[in-house]
């Protein structure tokens, strides 16, 4: 036997032993993918598509305040049922917070969602159609403000 033939034979044995073949192996990719959601990851609370503005209208544009924070709505779209906002908060213990983005309106409730380190921060806005917006938030939003200065509360138009 020649040295080249011996090397080829050993290489073929190694590939065969390791499961390597010249034919591609066909597998079902859906069986290899873990589609479960980790326990520490929340799913968005919004369901469906934007359907009704409820009380939301162009009157929502403006500046709103409560004892710790300011909400500024700079744009509202009736066609896409969205608004652009900036929300800031500050507490007596020097904690501060800030969030800005575009909220989607669905059946009168506006929702903004933002991911941070696999945690979903959800902020919900409810407008009375005139001068008051109620804000509620998930506990996961603490990454964006301190414990003593939440975004949640009642904001009145100034």
Secondary structure as GFF3:
##gff-version 3
##sequence-region A 1 158
A	DSSP	alpha_helix	3	17	.	.	.	ID=ss1
A	DSSP	three_ten_helix	29	31	.	.	.	ID=ss2
A	DSSP	three_ten_helix	58	60	.	.	.	ID=ss3
A	DSSP	beta_strand	62	65	.	.	.	ID=ss4
A	DSSP	beta_strand	69	77	.	.	.	ID=ss5
A	DSSP	beta_strand	82	90	.	.	.	ID=ss6
A	DSSP	beta_strand	96	106	.	.	.	ID=ss7
A	DSSP	beta_strand	109	116	.	.	.	ID=ss8
A	DSSP	beta_strand	119	127	.	.	.	ID=ss9
A	DSSP	beta_strand	132	137	.	.	.	ID=ss10
A	DSSP	three_ten_helix	139	144	.	.	.	ID=ss11
A	DSSP	beta_strand	153	157	.	.	.	ID=ss12
###
